[in-house]
Amino acid sequence: MYGEMVRNVSKLEDFYGAKYVVGTAPDPGPGSVERGSHMALHGWVGENTPSGEDMGNFYSTARDPIFYSHHTNVDRLWTVWRGLRGPKPKDFPDSDWLDADFLFYDENAQLVRVKVVDTLDNEKMGYVYQDVDLPWLKNRPLARVKKSKAASSSRAPAAETVFPVKLDKVVKVLVKRPKKSRSKKDKEKEEELLVIEGIEVDTAKFVKFDVFVNDEDDKPDELDKAEYAGCYSQVPHKNSTKVKTKIRLGLTELLEDLDVEDDDKILVSLVPKAGGEDITIGGIKIIYAS
């Protein structure tokens, strides 16, 4: 949870997901909680069948009563995240988002129109969440190996020579860092982000892969360590369509924890966990977002 709620979300886009407005691609990129713990519970609760019903398939999820408590908890996590932001922006200011509206039936079976801007204050919506302890907030992941030589000693190919590639096995690549040895001021100004783009999947399939940085194992799997950067996952939909998307994973704090901020490249491991044969990766790069 620390990664989803703190490490990977210094920018609004990385918690909420990429902006989805007129003219954008159908799936511009999910946010940290959406593709992480949110999707994980859908997969765990869904039946062990090809369709994954009920919770494990998009079209049937709401037939399972746990759907409602699950999504209430996602809403609670949104509230917690907003509280952790302090004075930092908590919402996109774009009218495309704030004025987007949806139709619902109220308790009297009357159709009502609700705008996003009307849902941003829980108290105005008539509820608050109980304050509870957040043990994950005090457990910043520790590195398996500090000052790892995984990147400098690796014989993995450079990222620009590999993609596109099908993720039917673990893929390891070396990714150049355009900037290194950044000052505290530099880090406050810009977040260093690992972008995995051109993720092509079939919407009818359950897929998941994990991402690790400078992990020395052949097949990394320790999600509670600093080397774990994040994941991508998708609950299947009823209809089959090929879509392309991307994810952004925060590196600034991760590289501090690994003590490799002076390195000019990192070793990235993409580890398929489900449906790897149905995943194609288009590319990997590092960017800096202000």
VEXSE-338647 format. One line per 3 residues: for each residue x, y, z of C-alpha. Coordinates in Angstrom, 1 decimal. Each point is the difference from the previous one (the first is absolute). Layout:
// VEXSE-338647
X Y Z; ...
// end
This chain:
// VEXSE-338647
0.0 0.0 0.0; 2.9 2.4 0.7; 1.0 -0.1 -3.7
-3.6 0.6 -1.2; -0.8 2.7 2.4; 3.4 1.8 0.5
2.9 -1.0 -2.1; -1.7 -0.1 -3.4; -2.4 2.9 0.3
1.8 3.3 0.4; -1.8 1.2 -3.2; -3.8 0.0 -0.3
0.1 -2.0 -3.2; 1.8 -2.9 1.7; -2.7 -0.4 2.6
-3.1 0.8 -2.0; 1.2 -1.4 -3.3; 0.7 1.9 -3.2
-2.4 2.7 -1.1; -2.9 -1.4 -2.0; -1.6 2.8 -2.1
-1.2 0.5 -3.5; 2.8 -0.9 -2.4; 1.9 -2.3 2.3
0.6 -3.7 -0.6; -2.7 -2.4 1.3; 2.3 -1.2 2.9
2.6 2.7 0.7; 1.3 -1.7 3.1; -1.4 -1.2 3.4
1.0 1.5 3.4; 2.0 -1.8 2.8; -2.9 -1.3 2.1
-2.2 -0.9 -3.0; 2.6 -2.3 -1.6; 1.4 -1.2 3.4
-2.0 -1.0 3.1; -3.4 0.8 -1.7; 0.6 -2.5 -2.9
1.6 -2.5 2.4; -3.1 -0.4 2.0; -2.2 -0.4 -3.1
2.3 -2.8 -1.1; 0.2 -1.7 3.4; -3.8 0.0 0.6
-1.0 -0.9 -3.6; -0.7 -3.7 -0.5; 2.7 -2.3 -1.4
-1.6 -0.3 -3.4; 1.0 1.3 -3.4; -2.5 2.9 0.3
0.9 0.8 3.6; -3.5 0.9 1.0; -1.3 1.7 1.9
2.6 2.4 1.5; 2.7 -1.1 -2.5; -1.8 1.3 -3.1
-0.8 3.6 -0.7; -3.6 -0.6 -1.2; -1.0 -2.1 3.0
1.8 1.5 3.0; -3.0 1.8 1.5; -1.8 -3.3 0.3
2.2 -0.8 3.0; -0.9 1.9 3.2; 3.6 0.4 0.9
0.4 2.3 -3.0; -1.7 2.8 2.0; 2.2 -0.3 3.1
3.1 -0.4 -2.2; -0.7 3.2 -2.0; -0.9 1.8 3.2
3.4 -0.9 1.2; 1.5 1.4 -3.2; -1.9 3.2 0.7
1.4 0.0 3.6; 3.6 -0.4 -1.4; -0.7 3.0 -2.3
-1.0 1.9 3.2; 3.2 -1.1 1.8; 2.2 1.0 -3.0
-1.6 3.4 -0.1; 0.8 0.4 3.7; 3.6 -1.0 -0.6
0.4 2.7 -2.7; 0.1 2.9 2.5; 0.1 3.3 -1.9
0.8 -1.8 -3.3; -2.8 0.0 -2.7; -2.5 -2.7 0.5
-2.2 0.3 -3.1; 0.5 0.8 -3.7; -1.3 3.5 -0.6
-1.2 -0.9 -3.5; -3.6 0.7 -0.7; 0.0 -3.1 -2.2
0.3 -2.0 3.2; -1.8 2.1 2.6; -3.0 0.5 -2.2
-0.3 -3.5 -1.3; -3.4 -1.4 1.0; -1.6 -3.4 0.5
-3.5 -1.2 0.4; -1.1 -2.0 3.0; -3.3 -1.1 1.6
-0.5 1.3 3.5; -1.7 -1.7 2.9; -3.3 1.0 -1.4
0.7 -1.6 -3.4; 0.3 3.5 -1.5; 2.7 0.7 -2.6
2.5 2.6 1.2; 3.0 1.6 -1.7; 3.2 0.2 2.1
3.1 1.9 -0.9; 3.5 -1.0 1.1; 0.4 3.4 1.8
-3.0 -0.9 2.2; 1.7 -3.1 1.3; 3.3 1.4 1.2
-1.1 0.8 3.6; -1.1 -3.0 2.0; -1.8 2.1 2.6
-2.1 1.6 -2.6; -0.8 -3.5 -1.3; -1.3 -0.8 3.5
2.8 -2.3 1.4; 3.5 -0.1 1.5; 2.4 -2.9 0.5
1.1 -1.2 3.4; 3.6 0.9 0.8; 2.0 -3.3 0.3
3.7 -0.8 0.3; 1.9 -0.2 -3.3; 2.9 -2.5 0.8
1.2 0.1 -3.7; 0.6 3.7 0.3; 2.8 -0.6 2.6
1.5 -2.9 -2.0; 2.0 1.5 -2.9; 1.4 -3.0 -1.9
3.6 -0.9 0.7; 2.5 -1.0 -2.8; 1.0 -3.6 -0.3
3.4 1.2 -1.1; 1.3 3.6 0.4; 2.4 1.3 -2.6
-0.8 -3.0 -2.1; 2.2 -0.5 -3.1; -2.8 -1.7 -1.8
-0.1 2.6 -2.7; 3.8 0.5 -0.5; 0.7 -3.8 -0.1
-3.1 -1.1 -1.9; 0.3 -1.3 -3.6; -3.6 0.9 -0.7
-0.6 1.9 -3.3; -0.6 3.7 -0.2; -3.8 0.7 0.1
0.1 1.8 -3.4; 1.1 -3.2 -1.7; -2.6 -2.4 1.4
-3.5 1.4 -0.5; -2.7 -0.8 -1.0; 0.1 -3.3 1.8
-2.6 -2.6 1.1; 0.1 -0.5 3.7; -0.2 -3.8 0.0
3.1 -0.2 2.3; 2.0 2.3 2.3; 1.5 2.9 -2.0
3.0 1.9 1.4; 1.3 3.1 -1.6; 2.4 2.9 0.8
-1.6 3.4 0.0; 2.1 3.2 -0.3; -0.6 2.8 2.5
0.1 3.4 -1.8; 0.9 1.6 3.4; 1.8 -1.3 3.0
1.4 1.2 3.4; -3.0 2.4 0.2; -0.1 2.5 2.9
-2.8 0.2 2.5; -1.3 3.1 -1.8; 0.1 -1.8 -3.3
-2.1 -2.9 1.5; -2.5 2.4 1.4; -0.4 1.7 -3.3
-0.2 -3.2 -2.1; -1.1 -3.6 0.7; 2.1 -2.6 -1.8
-2.4 -2.5 -1.6; 0.4 -3.3 -1.7; -2.5 -0.2 -2.9
-1.0 -3.3 -1.5; -1.9 0.8 -3.1; -1.7 -1.7 -2.9
-1.4 -2.7 2.4; -2.3 -1.9 -2.5; -2.5 -2.4 1.5
-3.2 -1.8 -0.8; -2.8 1.5 2.1; -1.6 -3.5 0.3
3.0 -1.4 1.9; 1.2 0.3 3.6; 3.6 1.2 -0.2
2.5 1.1 2.6; 3.7 0.8 0.1; 2.3 1.3 2.7
2.9 2.5 -0.4; 3.3 -0.1 2.0; 3.0 2.3 -0.1
3.6 -1.3 0.6; -1.3 -3.3 1.4; 2.8 -2.6 -0.2
-2.4 -3.0 -0.1; -0.7 -1.7 -3.3; -3.7 0.1 0.7
-0.7 2.7 2.7; -3.1 -0.5 2.2; 0.5 1.9 3.3
-2.7 2.7 -0.2; 0.9 1.4 3.5; 3.5 1.1 -1.0
1.1 3.3 -1.4; 1.0 -1.6 -3.3; -3.7 -0.6 -0.8
-1.1 3.0 -2.1; -3.6 -0.9 -0.7; -2.2 -2.0 -2.3
-2.6 0.0 -2.8; -3.1 -2.2 0.1; -3.3 -0.2 -1.7
-3.3 -1.6 0.8; -1.5 -1.6 -3.2; -2.9 1.5 -1.8
-2.8 -1.9 -1.8; 1.0 1.2 -3.4; 3.4 -0.6 -1.6
1.8 3.2 -1.2; 3.7 0.8 -0.4; 1.0 3.1 1.9
3.2 1.8 0.7; 0.8 1.7 3.3; 2.9 1.1 2.2
1.0 0.3 3.6; 2.3 2.4 1.9; 2.0 -1.2 3.0
1.7 2.4 2.5; 3.8 -0.4 0.1; 1.2 2.9 2.2
-0.6 -1.6 3.4; 0.7 -3.5 -1.3; 3.5 0.9 -1.2
0.7 1.8 3.3; -0.9 -3.2 1.9; 2.2 -2.1 -2.3
2.8 2.5 0.4; 0.7 0.1 -3.8; -0.8 3.6 -0.8
3.4 0.5 -1.6; -0.4 -2.9 -2.4; -0.6 0.9 -3.7
-2.2 -2.9 -0.7; -2.4 -2.4 1.8; -0.9 -3.7 -0.5
-3.7 -0.4 -0.6; -1.6 -3.4 0.4; -3.5 -0.6 -1.4
-1.5 -3.2 1.6; -3.2 -1.4 -1.5; -2.4 -1.4 2.6
-3.1 -0.7 -2.1; -0.7 0.0 -3.7; 3.6 0.9 -1.0
-0.5 -1.5 -3.4; -2.8 2.5 -0.6; 2.1 3.1 1.0
2.3 1.9 -2.4; 2.2 2.8 1.3; 0.8 2.8 -2.4
2.8 1.8 1.9; 1.5 1.2 3.2; 1.5 3.4 0.8
0.7 2.5 2.8; -1.6 3.4 0.1; 0.0 2.9 2.5
-3.4 1.6 0.9; -0.3 3.3 1.7
// end
